[in-house]
Amino acid sequence: MEEMVHVLTATQPHPRLSIRGRIQWVQPPRFSGGFLALLFKHPRAVTWLMRAGGLSRGEAAAVIARLDTVVDGRIGSSRIGTIPAEAKALLGLEAAWAKGADAIVLQTVGLGGLPESLIFQAIAARLPGCSAIHLCHERWSAGHLGRACFPGGRCLELVHSATAKQAS
């Protein structure tokens, strides 16, 4: 999947694909390090959004205040390492949009308690000005194996060429 993201975002050219516009990979904030890093070295959400999205402090604070209404106040002035995965996903979306993306590429794996429908709603509100490519795998959910395809979107099954040759 990593190779596909590089091709879609034009960080790795492909001879059969011409990219016109700015395509951003939605990269939620990451936490790495131990307990002390959690407390002292990770930026607060507003600082991360300022850096990742190129926003002013006031713009970033306004975005976080809006997102806090969706995630029940779980971002606020928290450090990145203490923010739940679903809130990080929304921060990643906002950073990509702030960079002026014409299209975004994202995955919704590991969102914790936030239903994908809320992520899809946030994306749908921006679709007139920003296209989206949602990468997903089949997974078990509510006792069924399936995918969460974007409502009204097309779900394409991509198969690695070695796998496709074995299947035929």
N, C-alpha and C positions, 0 to 999 in steps of 0.2 A: 504494500500500500504506500510505503514511503516514496518509492520511485514514481508512482502515479501522482502523488502530491507535487513532487518536484517538477514533473512535466506539466501538470495543470497550472501551476503557479509561475511557469516559465523560468524557474531557477535552473532547470536542466532542459535545454532545447531538444526538440524532437523534429525530425525531418518532415513528418506528415502532419504536423500540428502548428498552426499559426495563431498565436495569442494576440488579440487586439483588446487592449484595455488592461486595467490593473486588477489582477486576481490575487486575493489574499487568503492564506491558510489561517483559519481561526485557531489561534494558539492560546489556550487558557494559561493563566499564570501557573508556574511550577514551583513546588517546594522541594528543596533538597537540603539535607543537613540534619543534624541532630537537634536535641531539645534546646540547646543554647542558641543555635541558629534560628530556631522557631521564634524565640523571644527577642533576639537582638539584631539579626542580620537581614531579615526579610522586610521589604518595604510594606508600607500600608497600602491598601487597595487604591487610594487616590493617587499615591506616588507612582504605583505600577501603571495605572491607566494613563497618567500624564506621559510617562516614558513610552509605553507601548503604542499609544494612540496619537501621541503628539498633541495632546490637549493642554490647555491652561489649567491651573489649579481649580478655578471656578467652574470651568466646563466639566472637568473630571468629577468634582464634588456634586454637580447637578446630575450627572449620569448615575453616580452611585446612589444618590437620594432616590432617583426614579427606580433603579433596580431593587433597592431595599424594600420597596412596596410589593415587589413580586416575590422576593425570597424572605419575607417576614423579618426584615432588619438584620440579616445575618452577614452583611458586608460592613456597613458603617465605617468605623475607623479601625477596623481589624487589620492585622498583618496578613499577608498572603497565605502563610502557612496554616492559618486558623480558619480560613474561609472554606465552606463546603464546596464540593465538586460542582454542584449545579450552579452556584453563584459564580464560580470561576469560569464556567462555560459562557455565562452571560457577559462577564467582563471581557472574555476573548472576542466575542461577537462585537461588542462595542468598540474595542480597540481596532478591529479590522475595518469597521464602518468609518471610524474616525480618520483612518488613513486614506479614505476616499476610494474604497474598493468598488470596482464595477461589478465584481462577482466575488463570492466567497466559496471556499472549500472547507467542509467541516465534517467531523464525526461526532456522534453523540453517545459514545461508549462511556460507561461509568459515571453517570450523572447523579448518583445518589438518589435522593428523594424527589427531585424535580421531574415531573413527567415530561417526556419529549414533546408533548403537545405545547407546552409553554415555550420551549425553544422554537418550535415550528411557528407559533403565533408571532414571536418576535421577528423571525425571518420573513414571514408573510407580510408583515407591515412594511417591510423595506423592499419587497420584490419589485415594485415598479421602477426603482432606481438601482437595484443591486440584485443580480442573479445569484443563485445558490446551487452548489453541488454537494449533496449529502452522501458521504461514504459510510456504508454500514455493512455489517455481517449478519448472517442468520444467528439467532440466539434464542435461548429459552426464556419465555416470559409468560407468566400466568398459566404454566403447564403446556404451552405450545411453542413449537419451533417456528420462528418466522422473523421477518424484518419489520422495522418501523419505517415505512416509506413516507416521504413527505406528502401530505394530502394534496391530491390533484397533480402530483409530479409523476414522473416516469421512473420506475425502478429497473435498473439494468443489472444483469448478472454478469460480472466480469470473472473470467476464468483465466488462470495462468496458462500460457501456451503449451507448456509441457503437460499440464493436466488435461487440456483440451485434446491433445494428440492421443493420450492414453484412452480417453473416453470414446473416441471415434473409431 
